[in-house]
Amino acid sequence: MSKALSNQMMEWNTTPWRKLERRVHKLQKRIFQASVRGDVKAVRSLQKTLMRSWSAKALAVRKVTQDNQGKKTAGVDGVKSLTPKARLKLVTNLRLSNPVKPSRRVWIPKPPKKEKRPLGIPTMQDRATQALVKLALEPEWEARFEPNSYGFRPGRSVHDTIAAIYTSINKKPKWVLDADISNCFDWAS
């Protein structure tokens, strides 16, 4: 193992998380700014840099193994939780070129009916890879989204949507149309 790598592989519990978060945030900010400028080459280069960085890999592994609600849910490999040493090993082995394992299929109940729906649970390694890619892709797409889209975006909530609607309709009367389009997407029946 190289000296630089061993310096990065400190004890998991003594990792300076704020420092790593700042490094990743700076790269994400640069990706966002390059995307706003329309500099696709710079965006791709910065995304590759971010996905190769030890800081981003460590944050992705930490999110999947410690922060997420499903951290103790096993995939097809049966791994439910990782020791600090295993987390460090996962960080060093995290690559996009690793083959993806199949997801474990679990049937969960749909609340209003007695039907069940399938849920695929990826392995810890696959979840960490997804979290790493998300760290790189999110800033690019945040720069491209419409300012008034609020669904499934970081830092946005239902309260932001309500405030935007209120500010747009509180000066003069407007028409509000309510439509239930859920059946348009019900392909199974």
C-alpha positions as CSV (number, residue, x, y, z in Angstrom):
1,M,0.0,0.0,0.0
2,S,1.4,3.4,-0.9
3,K,2.2,6.0,1.8
4,A,-0.4,8.5,0.4
5,L,-3.1,5.8,0.6
6,S,-2.2,4.8,4.1
7,N,-2.2,8.4,5.2
8,Q,-5.8,8.7,3.9
9,M,-6.8,5.4,5.5
10,M,-6.9,6.6,9.0
11,E,-9.1,5.1,11.6
12,W,-12.8,5.4,10.6
13,N,-13.8,6.9,13.9
14,T,-11.2,9.6,13.8
15,T,-11.9,10.7,10.2
16,P,-12.3,14.5,9.9
17,W,-15.8,14.5,8.4
18,R,-16.2,18.3,8.2
19,K,-13.0,18.6,6.2
20,L,-14.1,15.9,3.8
21,E,-17.5,17.5,3.4
22,R,-15.8,20.8,2.6
23,R,-13.7,19.2,-0.1
24,V,-16.6,17.5,-1.7
25,H,-18.8,20.7,-1.5
26,K,-16.0,22.7,-3.2
27,L,-15.9,20.3,-6.1
28,Q,-19.7,20.2,-6.3
29,K,-19.8,24.0,-6.4
30,R,-17.3,23.9,-9.3
31,I,-19.4,21.4,-11.1
32,F,-22.5,23.6,-10.6
33,Q,-20.7,26.7,-11.9
34,A,-19.4,24.8,-14.9
35,S,-22.9,23.5,-15.7
36,V,-24.3,27.0,-15.4
37,R,-21.6,28.2,-17.8
38,G,-22.4,25.4,-20.2
39,D,-18.9,24.0,-20.1
40,V,-19.6,20.3,-20.6
41,K,-15.9,19.3,-20.8
42,A,-15.2,20.9,-17.4
43,V,-18.3,19.4,-15.8
44,R,-17.3,15.9,-16.9
45,S,-13.7,16.4,-15.8
46,L,-14.8,17.6,-12.4
47,Q,-17.3,14.8,-12.0
48,K,-14.6,12.2,-12.7
49,T,-12.3,14.0,-10.2
50,L,-15.1,13.9,-7.6
51,M,-15.9,10.2,-8.1
52,R,-12.2,9.3,-7.8
53,S,-11.6,11.3,-4.7
54,W,-11.2,9.5,-1.4
55,S,-13.3,12.2,0.4
56,A,-16.4,11.6,-1.8
57,K,-16.0,7.8,-1.5
58,A,-15.7,8.0,2.3
59,L,-18.8,10.3,2.5
60,A,-20.8,7.9,0.2
61,V,-19.9,4.9,2.3
62,R,-20.7,6.8,5.5
63,K,-24.1,7.8,4.2
64,V,-25.0,4.2,3.2
65,T,-23.6,2.4,6.2
66,Q,-24.3,4.9,9.0
67,D,-26.7,7.7,8.1
68,N,-29.4,6.2,6.0
69,Q,-32.5,4.6,7.5
70,G,-31.9,1.3,5.7
71,K,-28.3,0.9,6.9
72,K,-29.1,-2.4,8.5
73,T,-30.9,-3.9,5.5
74,A,-29.0,-6.6,3.7
75,G,-28.8,-7.1,0.0
76,V,-28.3,-10.5,-1.7
77,D,-24.8,-10.8,-0.2
78,G,-26.3,-10.9,3.3
79,V,-24.2,-8.0,4.6
80,K,-26.3,-6.0,7.2
81,S,-23.7,-3.8,8.8
82,L,-20.0,-3.1,8.4
83,T,-17.3,-2.7,10.9
84,P,-15.1,0.5,10.7
85,K,-12.3,-1.6,9.1
86,A,-14.8,-3.0,6.5
87,R,-16.0,0.5,5.8
88,L,-12.4,1.6,5.0
89,K,-12.0,-1.4,2.8
90,L,-15.2,-0.6,0.9
91,V,-13.9,3.0,0.4
92,T,-10.7,1.8,-1.2
93,N,-12.5,-0.8,-3.4
94,L,-15.3,1.6,-4.5
95,R,-15.1,1.9,-8.3
96,L,-17.7,2.4,-11.0
97,S,-16.2,-0.5,-13.0
98,N,-17.1,-3.0,-10.3
99,P,-19.9,-5.4,-11.5
100,V,-23.3,-4.8,-10.1
101,K,-24.8,-7.6,-8.0
102,P,-28.5,-8.4,-8.4
103,S,-30.9,-6.8,-6.0
104,R,-32.7,-8.7,-3.3
105,R,-36.5,-8.7,-4.0
106,V,-38.8,-8.2,-1.0
107,W,-42.5,-7.9,-1.2
108,I,-43.9,-5.1,1.0
109,P,-47.6,-4.3,1.6
110,K,-49.4,-1.4,-0.1
111,P,-51.3,0.4,2.7
112,P,-54.8,0.9,1.4
113,K,-55.2,-2.6,0.0
114,K,-53.9,-6.0,0.9
115,E,-51.8,-6.1,-2.2
116,K,-48.0,-6.2,-2.1
117,R,-45.5,-4.4,-4.2
118,P,-41.9,-5.5,-5.0
119,L,-38.9,-3.7,-3.5
120,G,-35.4,-4.2,-4.7
121,I,-32.6,-3.9,-2.1
122,P,-29.1,-3.5,-3.6
123,T,-25.9,-4.6,-1.8
124,M,-24.0,-2.1,0.4
125,Q,-21.3,-1.7,-2.3
126,D,-23.9,-0.9,-4.9
127,R,-25.7,1.5,-2.6
128,A,-22.3,3.2,-1.9
129,T,-21.6,3.4,-5.7
130,Q,-25.0,5.0,-6.2
131,A,-24.4,7.5,-3.5
132,L,-21.0,8.4,-5.0
133,V,-22.5,9.0,-8.4
134,K,-25.3,11.1,-6.9
135,L,-22.7,13.3,-5.3
136,A,-21.3,13.9,-8.8
137,L,-24.5,14.2,-10.8
138,E,-26.7,16.3,-8.5
139,P,-24.8,19.6,-8.8
140,E,-24.9,19.4,-12.6
141,W,-28.6,18.9,-12.7
142,E,-29.5,21.4,-10.0
143,A,-28.0,24.0,-12.4
144,R,-30.3,22.9,-15.2
145,F,-33.6,22.4,-13.3
146,E,-36.3,25.0,-13.5
147,P,-36.3,27.3,-10.5
148,N,-40.0,26.4,-9.7
149,S,-39.6,22.7,-9.6
150,Y,-39.7,21.4,-6.0
151,G,-40.1,17.6,-6.2
152,F,-37.3,15.4,-4.9
153,R,-34.7,18.1,-4.8
154,P,-32.2,18.8,-2.0
155,G,-33.1,21.7,0.1
156,R,-36.6,22.0,-1.2
157,S,-39.8,20.9,0.5
158,V,-43.6,21.1,0.4
159,H,-43.4,24.3,2.4
160,D,-41.4,25.9,-0.4
161,T,-44.0,24.9,-2.9
162,I,-46.8,26.3,-0.8
163,A,-44.9,29.6,-0.4
164,A,-44.3,29.9,-4.1
165,I,-48.0,29.3,-4.9
166,Y,-49.1,31.8,-2.3
167,T,-46.8,34.5,-3.6
168,S,-48.0,34.0,-7.2
169,I,-51.7,34.1,-6.4
170,N,-52.0,36.5,-3.4
171,K,-52.1,39.7,-5.5
172,K,-55.0,39.0,-7.9
173,P,-57.5,36.2,-8.4
174,K,-56.3,33.1,-10.4
175,W,-57.8,29.9,-11.6
176,V,-56.7,26.7,-9.8
177,L,-57.4,23.4,-11.5
178,D,-57.2,20.2,-9.5
179,A,-56.8,16.9,-11.5
180,D,-56.1,13.4,-10.4
181,I,-53.9,11.8,-13.0
182,S,-52.7,8.8,-11.0
183,N,-54.8,6.4,-13.2
184,C,-52.8,7.6,-16.2
185,F,-49.8,5.9,-14.8
186,D,-51.5,2.6,-13.7
187,W,-50.2,0.3,-16.5
188,A,-50.6,-2.9,-14.5
189,S,-54.4,-3.0,-14.6
